[in-house]
């Protein structure tokens, strides 16, 4: 045992997961940072967390959530959304610009969001700005004000409010990408081809078809691929750094990979629901499993797991898109709210379905859920890894703790989820943010308001290793 050194907290006996190894080590924490990682650290004078039997993962960085403040607190909020995130091992989130009133398309709206988040969250956070028709002049102002990047829709986001978030037409997208390239920020895209979706939707509704199968058919893989190809062309022209959110198909992932290998600065994510649910689940569950792009079939899901293990996907994000339960009722799948509420389940799903059932290596999952998001969005080297001088953002998980998720286990504002009733083989036991306990199964929450806005330093383009 090493000689005593002054630490605030020592985590003893845990199995820690880095991007290169899984090994039993102690962690010494001082002033919110990891100060030492060693076989045996003398905990004298420090608070102690006994992690024997637990796996210590880097805290999840969820780059794609909709916490809906300001204006739609009845749907979700920074306090309840970050509580769910923390209970699932999350320590940082990046909040999307839509599903708020007003959307984050001006500096004034960004400040409103900052005011609402301050002192409320159980996790650190950053904010996306929005690219939207009529607001191009706001892009450099938002960039200077510190947004993490920009988000745009190539299909209708489903907001019928005239003041809500609207999709970008080709002219807006091209000019916006040129302007964003000048700021050095990146653009995140919801890539589905609107003309295709609109036509197929009209056809289905004209035939009186409102069921899950018809909704899924109205948003085919071809619509995702066509939008991806268009955006990649514009990125090559403008030099805009690009990120594709919630990619649902092998074909779209392949196009993005080919573009990156050809020199385009582009990354992509997928979501747990595409890896853990299929269109058959949607047909049974109904609106609680509705999302866009829609869930795909089992063969497509198998391909996504294969590509993920081969390194095609950069990271996995929840796309937590909550709403009141009443908006998830009814038989018309074109009208019910589309979005999966799953922020609390991301880590457990990936460990259960990925590691326990498919043998996906823990270091790869650590990179997908923490390391790569930190690298892409300028949080590395402070966040995203278990390493000396990094923030002590940690999730302590029991990989041998089977349980069945109940609605009462959820901490988001509205306790509906397609994962209720699902059996998990693992359970998050504790979450630490900069060395402070934010969630514990034994005593659920502590340190509300410990979260703070992150500072962004964009790195060079991510390397492609395989």
C-alpha atoms as one frame of an Amber mdcrd trajectory, in Angstrom:
protein
   0.000   0.000   0.000   1.338   3.392  -0.974   2.060   5.950   1.702  -0.733
   8.243   2.729  -1.401  11.238   0.532  -4.061  13.847   1.131  -7.181  12.908
  -0.868 -10.750  14.031  -0.482 -12.093  10.660  -1.643 -10.664   7.239  -2.393
 -12.575   4.630  -4.365 -11.197   1.268  -3.346 -11.377  -2.172  -4.899 -13.260
  -1.318  -8.079 -12.623  -2.620 -11.576 -11.939   0.478 -13.654 -12.562   0.740
 -17.383 -10.365   2.892 -19.578 -10.286   2.933 -23.374  -7.404   0.472 -23.357
  -7.848  -1.756 -20.312 -10.074  -3.222 -17.615  -8.229  -3.624 -14.337  -8.705
  -3.566 -10.589  -7.375  -0.248  -9.285  -8.019   2.301  -6.579  -8.772   5.912
  -7.500  -7.630   8.866  -5.408  -9.616  12.081  -5.930  -8.584  15.579  -4.924
 -10.398  18.856  -5.675 -12.755  17.109  -8.071  -9.965  15.616 -10.181  -8.529
  12.132 -10.422  -5.170  12.554  -8.689  -3.948   8.960  -8.622  -4.803   5.529
 -10.010  -2.914   2.707  -8.320  -3.177  -0.852  -7.050  -3.569   0.137  -3.420
  -4.043   3.709  -2.260  -3.914   4.508   1.445  -7.329   6.073   2.186  -6.301
   7.558   5.534  -8.123  10.793   6.200 -10.256  10.528   3.066 -13.854   9.648
   2.476 -14.003   6.070   1.186 -16.247   4.379  -1.347 -15.877   0.621  -1.277
 -16.260  -0.451  -4.910 -15.402  -4.134  -4.506 -17.586  -6.067  -6.941 -18.375
  -2.936  -8.936 -17.203  -1.772 -12.352 -16.166   1.869 -12.563 -16.979   3.450
 -15.931 -16.327   7.028 -17.040 -19.504   9.044 -16.588 -21.757   9.028 -19.640
 -21.625  12.145 -21.813 -25.026  12.326 -23.502 -24.661  14.682 -26.447 -28.303
  14.548 -27.525 -31.068  15.365 -25.047 -34.189  17.524 -25.094 -34.759  18.889
 -21.594 -37.265  21.435 -22.936 -36.546  24.524 -20.863 -37.568  27.237 -21.135
 -41.237  27.034 -21.998 -42.041  23.322 -21.911 -41.243  22.480 -18.307 -44.471
  20.475 -18.235 -42.701  18.018 -20.568 -39.320  17.859 -18.827 -36.836  20.181
 -17.172 -33.185  20.514 -16.300 -33.696  19.197 -12.778 -35.757  16.122 -13.653
 -33.931  15.379 -16.891 -30.509  15.553 -15.263 -31.772  13.459 -12.351 -32.659
  10.698 -14.786 -29.285  11.116 -16.478 -27.421  10.861 -13.159 -29.398   7.794
 -12.098 -28.216   6.189 -15.318 -24.544   6.995 -14.756 -24.528  10.259 -16.715
 -22.362  13.227 -15.783 -22.709  15.621 -18.746 -25.388  16.459 -21.308 -25.654
  18.642 -24.387 -29.138  20.103 -24.711 -30.762  20.496 -28.121 -32.185  23.837
 -29.309 -35.732  22.673 -30.122 -38.652  21.622 -27.919 -38.196  24.820 -25.958
 -40.017  28.144 -26.138 -38.250  29.973 -27.613 -35.917  27.591 -29.460 -32.225
  28.389 -29.057 -31.813  30.337 -32.291 -30.766  33.679 -30.797 -28.319  34.765
 -28.116 -31.238  35.991 -26.035 -32.817  32.533 -26.153 -29.479  30.967 -25.217
 -29.253  33.216 -22.176 -32.775  32.213 -21.137 -31.709  28.585 -21.285 -28.585
  29.320 -19.259 -30.622  31.117 -16.634 -32.968  28.142 -16.310 -30.179  25.571
 -15.997 -28.063  27.446 -13.449 -28.207  25.850 -10.015 -30.580  23.055 -11.047
 -28.677  20.198 -12.613 -27.050  17.027 -11.347 -24.676  16.998 -14.325 -22.463
  19.362 -16.273 -23.932  20.673 -19.506 -23.578  22.505 -22.789 -26.078  23.942
 -25.257 -26.654  23.490 -28.965 -27.685  26.455 -31.104 -30.136  26.090 -33.964
 -29.768  26.551 -37.715 -33.163  27.628 -39.035 -34.527  29.650 -41.957 -34.629
  33.354 -41.218 -31.948  33.247 -38.531 -28.699  32.814 -40.411 -27.408  36.133
 -39.088 -27.560  34.690 -35.574 -25.074  31.891 -36.260 -21.822  33.814 -35.633
 -23.361  35.505 -32.603 -24.350  32.177 -31.075 -20.922  30.764 -31.880 -19.261
  33.647 -30.054 -21.675  33.175 -27.148 -20.427  29.636 -26.598 -22.876  27.128
 -28.082 -21.460  23.641 -28.473 -22.402  23.603 -32.151 -25.534  23.868 -34.277
 -28.473  21.569 -35.019 -30.588  21.500 -38.168 -33.407  19.371 -39.527 -33.611
  18.181 -43.112 -37.140  16.916 -42.444 -39.992  18.528 -40.559 -39.390  18.374
 -36.791 -43.141  18.043 -36.259 -43.574  21.371 -34.476 -46.795  22.977 -35.724
 -46.264  26.185 -33.748 -45.414  29.023 -36.134 -42.722  30.131 -33.680 -41.298
  26.638 -33.253 -38.265  25.012 -34.798 -38.453  24.548 -38.579 -36.526  22.432
 -41.041 -33.821  23.956 -43.217 -34.384  24.010 -46.964 -31.424  23.372 -49.254
 -30.554  27.055 -49.614 -30.563  27.613 -45.847 -28.553  24.462 -45.267 -25.844
  25.312 -47.788 -25.428  28.897 -46.655 -25.649  27.906 -43.014 -22.928  25.313
 -43.442 -20.698  27.869 -45.120 -21.205  30.269 -42.209 -20.754  27.598 -39.551
 -17.506  26.516 -41.207 -16.201  30.046 -40.685 -16.931  29.822 -36.953 -15.072
  26.518 -36.521 -18.129  24.958 -34.876 -19.860  21.874 -36.227 -23.357  21.137
 -37.495 -25.453  18.248 -36.215 -28.065  17.027 -38.661 -31.319  15.134 -38.492
 -31.029  13.544 -41.913 -34.267  12.438 -43.571 -35.438  13.549 -47.006 -38.603
  15.581 -46.443 -40.151  15.269 -49.947 -40.031  11.477 -49.706 -41.535  11.435
 -46.213 -44.258  13.923 -47.106 -45.287  11.947 -50.196 -45.403   8.582 -48.439
 -47.255  10.083 -45.489 -49.929  11.538 -47.759 -50.319   8.207 -49.514 -50.725
   6.267 -46.266 -53.221   8.685 -44.785 -55.263   8.805 -47.982 -55.669   5.032
 -47.627 -56.725   5.335 -43.984 -53.497   3.770 -42.738 -52.359   5.208 -39.390
 -50.728   2.156 -37.797 -47.079   1.726 -36.734 -46.226  -0.240 -39.873 -47.478
   2.568 -42.115 -45.596   5.215 -40.147 -42.393   3.162 -40.429 -42.917   2.690
 -44.168 -43.339   6.451 -44.600 -39.778   7.043 -43.390 -37.744   4.432 -45.287
 -34.006   3.920 -45.135 -33.778   5.473 -48.594 -34.998   8.793 -47.163 -32.225
   8.723 -44.568 -29.585   7.848 -47.156 -30.653  10.547 -49.599 -30.485  13.239
 -46.927 -27.089  11.993 -45.749 -25.691  12.100 -49.271 -26.968  15.647 -49.817
 -25.481  16.896 -46.559 -22.137  15.234 -47.273 -21.948  17.026 -50.627 -22.599
  20.357 -48.958 -20.010  19.612 -46.275 -17.396  18.795 -48.901 -18.167  22.093
 -50.645 -18.141  24.263 -47.515 -15.621  22.570 -45.265 -18.236  22.500 -42.499
 -17.559  20.025 -39.719 -20.518  17.650 -39.633 -22.162  15.277 -37.189 -25.114
  13.016 -37.989 -27.475  12.302 -35.112 -29.472   9.085 -34.539 -28.369   7.172
 -37.637 -30.643   4.137 -37.932 -29.373   2.206 -40.954 -26.330   0.405 -42.235
 -26.601   2.101 -45.632 -26.473   5.598 -44.146 -23.565   4.656 -41.877 -21.688
   3.290 -44.877 -22.088   6.554 -46.842 -20.815   8.559 -43.886 -17.843   6.282
 -43.377 -16.899   6.511 -47.048 -17.037  10.311 -46.882 -14.834  10.403 -43.798
 -12.275   8.127 -45.388 -12.306  10.555 -48.337 -11.413  13.449 -46.038 -14.737
  14.934 -44.890 -14.688  15.939 -41.211 -17.778  13.977 -40.157 -18.917  11.832
 -37.238 -22.084   9.908 -36.486 -24.022   8.549 -33.581 -26.707   5.960 -33.112
 -29.073   5.485 -30.173 -29.852   2.640 -27.782 -33.366   2.283 -29.174 -32.058
   1.342 -32.622 -29.773  -1.236 -31.009 -32.298  -2.645 -28.523 -35.743  -2.277
 -30.140 -37.136  -3.150 -33.571 -40.138  -2.312 -35.695 -41.842  -5.388 -34.212
 -41.572  -3.754 -30.772 -43.101  -0.586 -32.202 -46.003  -2.594 -33.617 -46.697
  -4.033 -30.152 -45.913  -1.011 -27.954 -47.360   1.713 -30.140 -46.551   5.380
 -29.613 -44.219   4.918 -26.636 -41.747   3.450 -29.162 -42.348   5.995 -31.929
 -39.309   7.973 -33.064 -37.803   9.483 -36.194 -36.112   7.891 -37.999 -38.292
   4.941 -37.008 -37.158   1.672 -35.502 -35.857  -0.740 -38.140 -36.150  -4.507
 -38.514 -34.084  -7.154 -36.735 -31.709  -7.643 -39.666 -30.904  -3.926 -39.767
 -30.360  -3.967 -36.025 -27.919  -6.860 -36.380 -25.958  -4.843 -38.928 -25.828
  -1.826 -36.604 -24.306  -3.920 -33.826 -21.752  -5.293 -36.270 -20.793  -1.835
 -37.527 -20.625  -0.485 -34.001 -18.166  -3.206 -32.990 -16.111  -2.506 -36.107
 -15.760   1.167 -35.194 -18.094   2.745 -37.737 -20.076   4.649 -35.102 -18.358
   7.325 -33.065 -20.704   7.366 -30.111 -24.102   6.448 -28.693 -26.530   9.080
 -27.384 -30.017   8.783 -25.939 -31.938  11.367 -27.998 -34.108  11.682 -24.889
 -37.278  13.293 -26.229 -39.894  13.338 -23.469 -43.501  14.513 -23.366 -46.566
  14.132 -21.148 -48.034  10.637 -21.245 -51.200  11.898 -22.908 -49.215  12.770
 -26.020 -48.240   9.108 -26.373 -51.800   7.833 -26.631 -54.037   7.230 -29.625
 -53.975   5.023 -32.692 -52.783   7.590 -35.255 -49.035   7.100 -35.355 -48.603
  10.105 -37.632 -50.093  12.427 -34.997 -48.788  11.086 -31.674 -45.590  12.622
 -30.348 -42.463  11.008 -31.731 -39.607  10.573 -29.311 -38.065   7.967 -27.028
 -37.697   8.878 -23.347 -34.629   6.881 -22.372 -31.982   9.112 -20.788 -31.786
   6.978 -17.644 -31.294   3.671 -19.471 -28.479   4.356 -21.953 -25.551   2.941
 -19.962 -27.464  -0.052 -18.617 -28.797  -0.893 -22.072 -25.362  -0.745 -23.653
 -23.784  -2.807 -20.887 -26.594  -5.358 -20.859 -27.191  -5.723 -24.597 -23.644
  -4.915 -25.635 -21.262  -6.338 -23.052 -23.265  -9.010 -21.214 -25.120 -10.433
 -24.204 -22.852  -9.708 -27.186 -19.416  -9.446 -25.652 -18.740  -5.893 -26.829
 -15.533  -4.927 -24.973 -15.968  -2.561 -22.054 -13.208  -0.229 -23.303 -15.095
   0.218 -26.579 -18.297   1.035 -24.696 -16.373   3.528 -22.557 -15.197   5.256
 -25.720 -18.632   5.255 -27.359 -20.399   6.645 -24.303 -17.755   8.979 -22.919
 -14.347   9.282 -24.555 -15.339   9.975 -28.148 -18.095  12.492 -27.273 -15.594
  14.365 -25.096 -13.080  14.373 -27.922 -15.499  15.486 -30.638 -17.116  18.251
 -28.624 -14.017  19.755 -27.099 -14.305  18.376 -23.558 -11.182  16.220 -23.749
  -8.807  15.931 -21.904 -10.787  17.169 -18.899 -13.751  14.828 -19.352 -14.607
  11.464 -20.826 -11.830   9.271 -19.416 -10.637   7.688 -16.209  -7.169   9.188
 -16.121  -5.044  11.348 -13.850  -5.956  15.059 -14.053  -9.387  14.332 -15.565
 -12.593  15.306 -13.806 -13.671  12.532 -11.451 -16.875  11.874 -13.405 -17.629
   8.235 -12.679 -20.403   5.655 -12.860 -20.183   2.672 -10.507 -22.080  -0.296
 -11.918 -22.854  -3.773 -10.630 -22.601  -6.055 -13.669 -24.243  -8.861 -11.711
 -27.393  -7.146 -10.465 -30.365  -8.287 -12.535 -33.579  -6.317 -12.191 -36.712
  -5.444 -14.140 -37.301  -1.753 -14.826 -40.486  -0.336 -13.328 -42.055   3.059
 -13.939 -41.363   3.937 -10.310 -37.620   3.475 -10.978 -37.575   6.421 -13.398
 -36.696   9.960 -12.347 -37.660  11.876 -15.500 -40.771  14.041 -15.216 -43.111
  11.641 -17.036 -42.498   8.012 -16.204 -43.135   6.351 -19.534 -40.484   4.487
 -21.490 -40.364   1.592 -23.953 -37.954  -0.100 -21.529 -40.441  -0.455 -18.652
 -40.839  -4.165 -18.018 -37.481  -4.955 -19.564 -35.047  -7.152 -17.659 -31.529
  -5.804 -17.216 -28.507  -7.773 -16.086 -26.761  -4.784 -14.493 -27.532  -1.749
 -12.364 -25.964   1.667 -11.810 -25.221   1.947  -8.097 -23.567   5.389  -7.845
 -22.672   8.385  -9.989 -20.015  10.971  -9.158 -19.647  14.386 -10.757 -16.193
  15.877 -10.233 -15.781  13.668  -7.182 -19.142  14.563  -5.654 -21.863  11.961
  -5.260 -24.882  12.966  -7.333 -26.745   9.660  -7.345 -26.711   6.622  -5.095
 -29.130   3.732  -5.179 -29.140   3.727  -1.398 -29.957   7.447  -1.100 -30.984
   8.602  -4.558 -29.828  12.195  -5.003 -27.351  14.658  -3.592 -25.758  17.899
  -4.719 -28.506  19.293  -6.929 -27.049  22.300  -8.683 -23.532  20.850  -8.778
 -23.646  20.880 -12.580 -22.039  23.724 -14.468 -21.685  24.737 -18.081 -18.691
  23.179 -19.778 -15.963  25.044 -21.616 -15.411  24.000 -25.207 -12.094  23.744
 -27.011 -12.601  22.123 -30.397  -9.972  19.574 -31.415  -8.741  18.732 -34.872
 -10.740  16.246 -36.953 -11.135  12.858 -35.321  -8.905  10.119 -36.619 -10.300
   7.047 -38.368  -8.481   3.949 -37.203 -10.494   1.207 -38.882
